[in-house]
């Protein structure tokens, strides 16, 4: 059975339990400043933008197996970009 999504929001909502589970795991490792949106944006910008015909289970796997170090570096980089905005 193929599942099709009519919008990015629909897909995000479907992935929300996996995103939430990853956030909980990150909190256990004292990375409590990382949010669901951070994980979503990181994977959307890096891994999923290069992929074709992604399946839901693959996306869930990407979320749950995302390296703590990778997402931590991404979030810190995004924070630095916001702090050091060019005028």
C-alpha positions as CSV (number, residue, x, y, z in Angstrom):
1,X,0.0,0.0,0.0
2,X,1.5,3.3,-1.1
3,X,0.9,6.3,1.1
4,X,0.9,9.6,-0.7
5,X,1.0,13.0,0.9
6,X,-0.7,16.1,-0.4
7,X,1.6,18.5,1.4
8,X,4.8,18.8,3.3
9,X,2.8,19.5,6.5
10,X,1.0,16.2,6.0
11,X,4.3,14.4,5.7
12,X,5.8,16.3,8.7
13,X,2.7,15.3,10.8
14,X,3.1,11.7,9.8
15,X,6.8,11.8,10.8
16,X,6.1,13.7,14.1
17,X,6.2,10.5,16.3
18,X,9.6,9.6,15.0
19,X,10.9,13.2,15.3
20,X,9.5,13.3,18.9
21,X,11.2,10.0,19.8
22,X,14.5,11.3,18.5
23,X,14.1,14.5,20.5
24,X,13.5,12.4,23.7
25,X,16.6,10.4,22.9
26,X,18.7,13.6,22.4
27,X,17.4,15.0,25.8
28,X,18.7,11.9,27.5
29,X,22.2,12.8,26.1
30,X,21.8,16.4,27.4
31,X,21.0,17.9,23.9
32,X,17.8,19.4,25.1
33,X,18.0,22.5,22.9
34,X,17.4,20.4,19.7
35,X,13.8,20.5,18.5
36,X,11.8,18.4,16.1
37,X,12.0,21.2,13.5
38,X,15.8,21.1,13.7
39,X,15.9,17.4,12.9
40,X,13.3,17.9,10.1
41,X,15.2,20.8,8.6
42,X,18.6,19.1,8.8
43,X,17.4,16.0,7.0
44,X,15.3,17.9,4.5
45,X,18.3,20.1,3.6
46,X,21.0,17.5,3.6
47,X,19.9,13.9,3.0
48,X,16.4,14.1,1.6
49,X,16.9,16.8,-0.9
50,X,19.3,14.5,-2.8
51,X,17.0,11.5,-2.7
52,X,14.5,10.2,-5.1
53,X,11.4,8.1,-4.3
54,X,11.9,8.1,-0.6
55,X,9.7,5.8,1.4
56,X,8.2,6.6,4.7
57,X,10.1,3.9,6.5
58,X,13.4,5.2,5.1
59,X,12.6,8.6,6.5
60,X,11.8,7.2,9.9
61,X,15.0,5.3,9.8
62,X,17.0,8.4,8.9
63,X,15.4,10.3,11.8
64,X,15.9,7.6,14.5
65,X,19.5,6.8,13.4
66,X,20.6,10.4,12.9
67,X,24.0,10.9,14.6
68,X,23.7,13.1,17.7
69,X,27.0,14.8,16.6
70,X,25.6,15.7,13.2
71,X,22.4,17.2,14.4
72,X,24.3,19.0,17.3
73,X,26.7,20.6,14.8
74,X,23.9,21.6,12.5
75,X,21.9,23.3,15.2
76,X,25.0,25.1,16.5
77,X,25.8,26.3,13.0
78,X,22.3,27.6,12.5
79,X,22.5,29.4,15.8
80,X,25.7,31.0,14.7
81,X,24.2,32.1,11.4
82,X,21.4,33.9,13.3
83,X,23.8,35.6,15.7
84,X,26.2,36.7,13.1
85,X,23.8,38.2,10.5
86,X,25.4,40.5,8.0
87,X,24.0,44.1,8.0
